[in-house]
Amino acid sequence: MLAMGMLPPDAAADGSAGKLLGLECAGRVVAVGEEVSEFAVGDEVIAAKSCTLTSHLTVDARFVVLKPRHLSFEQAATIPLAFLTAYYSLHTLARLQRGERVLIHSASGGVGLAAVQLALKAGAVVFATAGSPEKRELLTALGVPHVMDSRSLAFADEVMHLTAGEGVDLVLNSLSGDAIDKSFSVLRAYGRFVEIGKTDIYKNRKIGMRPLRKNISVFVADLLGPRPLRARRQGSHRHRVPLELLQALCRI
């Protein structure tokens, strides 16, 4: 989105998007700081950081994990941002439970594919949208039982039909415009709406309050915001959340 000029100018200005490309990487450690004990020169690692399209990079050790041997560097570099966003959205914010229904929009994209894997692994019933027949076929092949068109608002009627009018428990949204209102309409009581897109936020688009009468919760997930990933905990294990989460994701 940054390379294609799809982000509004103020998205970069407020710190939620860098001016240089790259938000994650994989590589070999060439030096470590004096207080770093978990990594050594030569270790193959995965890291999350901005501006990673470079030959050398200094990264906070909290955002680095050892690369599993079975992953190539190319495979490993795809993990951090997509999976951290998906995990943070589904589990940390929305607290997805086994058996719940989740609607994942743009499910053939990076975060979408990560969310599909995590939701299926959690035992959720997955509904997904994608923008082309080829992408929808991919999602079906990955085991998604209900796949719809993200370029049409008909997904809302389809979801309600498939759920006998009950709707879903969680929407992971990256669509914009009227699709947001339609997504709210398919949430049942105590549903959760997690926004991972930026377009409508920076456009200051208004949403109606009526859907919230069903005790709907609304979240925005932006790992690059002013308080990235709420990484800090009180006590002896503070600052460890990103490391532990990345490690867990590498084992999936």
C-alpha positions as CSV (number, residue, x, y, z in Angstrom):
1,M,0.0,0.0,0.0
2,L,2.9,2.4,0.7
3,A,4.6,1.6,-2.5
4,M,1.4,2.1,-4.5
5,G,0.6,5.4,-2.8
6,M,-2.6,4.0,-1.3
7,L,-2.0,5.3,2.2
8,P,-3.2,8.8,3.0
9,P,-0.4,11.4,3.6
10,D,-1.2,11.7,7.3
11,A,-0.8,8.0,7.8
12,A,2.9,8.4,7.5
13,A,2.9,11.7,9.3
14,D,1.5,10.3,12.5
15,G,4.0,7.5,12.7
16,S,1.8,4.5,11.7
17,A,3.6,4.0,8.5
18,G,7.2,4.5,7.6
19,K,8.5,6.4,4.6
20,L,10.8,3.5,3.6
21,L,9.6,0.0,2.6
22,G,9.8,-3.1,4.7
23,L,8.2,-4.0,8.1
24,E,9.8,-7.4,8.7
25,C,12.8,-9.5,7.7
26,A,14.8,-12.7,8.2
27,G,18.6,-12.9,8.2
28,R,21.8,-13.7,10.1
29,V,23.0,-12.0,13.3
30,V,26.3,-10.2,12.6
31,A,26.6,-8.4,16.0
32,V,24.9,-8.3,19.4
33,G,24.7,-5.7,22.2
34,E,26.3,-6.2,25.5
35,E,23.1,-7.0,27.3
36,V,21.8,-9.5,24.7
37,S,22.3,-13.1,25.8
38,E,19.7,-15.1,23.8
39,F,21.3,-14.5,20.4
40,A,24.8,-14.9,19.0
41,V,26.6,-14.0,15.9
42,G,25.7,-16.4,13.1
43,D,22.2,-17.1,14.4
44,E,19.4,-17.2,11.8
45,V,16.6,-15.1,13.0
46,I,13.2,-13.4,12.1
47,A,12.6,-9.8,13.1
48,A,9.8,-7.2,13.0
49,K,10.8,-3.7,12.4
50,S,10.2,-0.8,10.0
51,C,12.5,0.0,7.0
52,T,13.8,-3.5,6.7
53,L,14.7,-3.4,3.0
54,T,18.4,-2.9,3.6
55,S,21.6,-4.9,3.9
56,H,22.1,-4.4,7.7
57,L,19.6,-3.5,10.5
58,T,19.7,-2.9,14.2
59,V,16.7,-4.4,15.9
60,D,15.5,-4.4,19.5
61,A,16.0,-8.0,20.8
62,R,12.4,-8.0,22.0
63,F,11.3,-8.2,18.4
64,V,13.6,-11.0,17.2
65,V,13.2,-14.8,17.4
66,L,15.3,-17.7,16.1
67,K,14.3,-18.9,12.7
68,P,13.0,-22.5,12.6
69,R,15.3,-24.6,10.6
70,H,12.6,-25.9,8.3
71,L,11.8,-22.4,7.0
72,S,13.8,-20.6,4.3
73,F,14.6,-17.0,4.8
74,E,12.0,-16.1,2.2
75,Q,9.3,-18.1,4.1
76,A,10.3,-16.7,7.5
77,A,10.2,-13.1,6.4
78,T,6.5,-13.5,5.7
79,I,5.5,-14.4,9.2
80,P,5.9,-11.4,11.6
81,L,3.5,-8.6,10.5
82,A,0.7,-10.8,9.0
83,F,0.6,-13.3,11.8
84,L,1.1,-10.8,14.6
85,T,-1.8,-8.7,13.2
86,A,-4.0,-11.7,12.8
87,Y,-3.2,-13.2,16.2
88,Y,-3.6,-9.8,18.0
89,S,-6.9,-9.2,16.3
90,L,-8.5,-12.6,16.7
91,H,-7.1,-13.7,20.1
92,T,-5.9,-10.7,22.1
93,L,-8.6,-8.2,21.1
94,A,-11.6,-10.4,20.1
95,R,-10.9,-13.4,22.2
96,L,-12.1,-15.9,19.6
97,Q,-13.5,-19.1,21.1
98,R,-13.8,-22.6,19.6
99,G,-17.1,-23.0,17.7
100,E,-17.6,-19.3,17.1
101,R,-18.2,-17.9,13.6
102,V,-15.8,-15.5,12.2
103,L,-16.0,-13.5,8.9
104,I,-12.6,-12.7,7.5
105,H,-12.6,-10.1,4.7
106,S,-10.0,-10.0,2.0
107,A,-9.0,-13.4,3.2
108,S,-6.6,-14.2,0.4
109,G,-4.2,-11.3,1.4
110,G,-1.3,-11.6,3.8
111,V,-3.2,-10.9,7.1
112,G,-6.2,-12.7,5.7
113,L,-4.4,-15.9,5.0
114,A,-2.8,-15.8,8.4
115,A,-6.2,-15.2,10.1
116,V,-7.7,-18.1,8.2
117,Q,-5.0,-20.4,9.5
118,L,-5.3,-19.2,13.1
119,A,-9.1,-19.3,13.0
120,L,-9.3,-22.8,11.7
121,K,-6.7,-23.9,14.2
122,A,-8.8,-22.4,17.0
123,G,-11.8,-24.4,15.9
124,A,-13.8,-21.5,14.6
125,V,-16.3,-21.7,11.7
126,V,-14.8,-19.5,9.0
127,F,-16.6,-17.3,6.5
128,A,-14.3,-15.5,4.1
129,T,-14.4,-13.0,1.2
130,A,-12.0,-12.5,-1.7
131,G,-12.1,-10.5,-4.8
132,S,-11.6,-13.0,-7.7
133,P,-12.6,-16.5,-8.5
134,E,-9.0,-17.7,-8.3
135,K,-8.6,-16.3,-4.8
136,R,-11.9,-17.8,-3.7
137,E,-10.8,-21.2,-5.1
138,L,-7.6,-20.9,-3.0
139,L,-9.5,-20.3,0.2
140,T,-11.8,-23.2,-0.5
141,A,-8.7,-25.4,-1.1
142,L,-7.3,-24.2,2.3
143,G,-10.4,-25.6,4.0
144,V,-12.6,-22.5,4.4
145,P,-16.2,-23.8,4.2
146,H,-18.0,-20.5,3.2
147,V,-16.3,-18.3,0.7
148,M,-17.9,-15.1,-0.9
149,D,-17.1,-12.2,-3.1
150,S,-15.5,-9.2,-1.4
151,R,-16.3,-6.9,-4.3
152,S,-20.1,-7.2,-3.7
153,L,-22.2,-6.4,-0.8
154,A,-24.1,-9.6,-1.3
155,F,-21.9,-11.3,1.3
156,A,-24.1,-10.0,4.0
157,D,-27.2,-11.7,2.8
158,E,-25.2,-14.9,2.1
159,V,-23.9,-14.9,5.7
160,M,-27.3,-14.4,7.2
161,H,-28.7,-17.2,4.9
162,L,-25.9,-19.6,5.8
163,T,-26.4,-18.9,9.5
164,A,-30.2,-19.2,9.5
165,G,-30.4,-15.5,10.3
166,E,-28.1,-15.6,13.3
167,G,-25.0,-13.9,11.9
168,V,-21.4,-14.2,13.1
169,D,-19.5,-13.6,16.3
170,L,-16.6,-11.8,14.8
171,V,-15.7,-9.7,11.8
172,L,-12.1,-9.1,10.8
173,N,-12.5,-6.2,8.5
174,S,-10.2,-4.6,5.9
175,L,-13.0,-3.5,3.4
176,S,-14.1,0.1,3.2
177,G,-17.2,2.1,2.5
178,D,-20.7,0.5,2.6
179,A,-19.1,-2.9,3.2
180,I,-18.4,-1.7,6.8
181,D,-22.1,-1.1,7.5
182,K,-22.9,-4.5,5.9
183,S,-20.4,-6.2,8.1
184,F,-21.9,-4.6,11.2
185,S,-25.3,-5.9,10.1
186,V,-24.2,-9.6,10.2
187,L,-22.8,-9.4,13.8
188,R,-25.0,-11.1,16.4
189,A,-25.4,-10.2,20.0
190,Y,-22.0,-9.6,21.8
191,G,-20.2,-9.7,18.5
192,R,-16.8,-8.1,17.9
193,F,-15.8,-6.0,15.0
194,V,-12.0,-5.6,14.4
195,E,-10.8,-3.0,11.9
196,I,-7.4,-3.5,10.4
197,G,-7.9,-1.2,7.4
198,K,-6.8,2.4,7.3
199,T,-8.7,4.0,4.5
200,D,-11.9,4.9,6.3
201,I,-10.2,5.8,9.5
202,Y,-8.1,8.5,7.9
203,K,-11.1,9.6,5.9
204,N,-12.9,10.0,9.2
205,R,-15.9,8.0,7.9
206,K,-18.9,7.9,10.1
207,I,-20.6,4.7,11.2
208,G,-24.0,4.4,12.7
209,M,-24.4,3.5,16.4
210,R,-27.5,1.4,16.0
211,P,-25.6,-1.9,15.5
212,L,-24.0,-1.4,18.9
213,R,-27.4,-1.9,20.6
214,K,-26.6,-5.6,20.5
215,N,-23.6,-5.1,22.8
216,I,-21.2,-5.1,19.9
217,S,-17.5,-4.3,20.6
218,V,-15.4,-2.4,18.2
219,F,-11.6,-2.6,18.0
220,V,-8.9,-1.1,15.8
221,A,-5.7,-3.2,15.4
222,D,-2.6,-1.2,14.3
223,L,0.7,-2.7,15.4
224,L,2.6,0.3,14.1
225,G,0.7,2.9,16.0
226,P,2.0,5.1,18.9
227,R,1.8,2.1,21.4
228,P,2.8,-0.9,19.2
229,L,1.3,-4.2,20.2
230,R,0.9,-3.3,23.9
231,A,4.1,-5.2,24.4
232,R,4.8,-4.3,28.0
233,R,3.7,-6.2,31.1
234,Q,4.3,-5.4,34.7
235,G,6.6,-7.6,36.6
236,S,9.7,-9.7,35.7
237,H,8.5,-10.7,32.3
238,R,7.5,-7.4,30.9
239,H,8.6,-6.6,27.3
240,R,8.4,-10.3,26.4
241,V,5.0,-10.5,24.7
242,P,6.2,-9.9,21.1
243,L,9.0,-12.4,21.5
244,E,6.8,-15.1,23.0
245,L,4.1,-14.5,20.4
246,L,6.5,-14.7,17.5
247,Q,8.0,-17.9,19.0
248,A,4.5,-19.4,19.3
249,L,3.6,-18.4,15.7
250,C,6.8,-20.0,14.4
251,R,5.6,-23.3,15.9
252,I,2.2,-23.3,14.3
